């Protein structure tokens, strides 16, 4: 599976668990550390925990193991490193404070939205 397919799979998993404001940042042309960031928000600490656990569970069942995890003890900003894709799961106010999308403002942004049939769609902003 390509890094873009993995990022889209993670976004879909987050959407299934009602993650908010899910975006993919394509940083392949900006850095060598990873290909994509998947960023999403949870409404509360239990929601951030549920999103984190669900991503790890679903990817684990497909053979994808998290290489590194940070922030699980405080649940304001959890980072899951899958090497080619790094997942950031924020509480909304923490996401706004750090403004990670602005830090990577030159990245190609892929928004995750729901269409009229309640299906997930990926919309690229160039």
Secondary structure, DSSP 8 states (H G I E B T S, - for coil): --HHHHHHHHHHHHHHTT-EEEEEEE-TTT-SS-SEEEEEEESSHHHHHHHHHHHHHHHHHTT---SEEESTTT-SEEEEE-SSEEEEEEEHHHHHHH-HHHHTTTSEEEEEEE-TTS-EEEEEE-
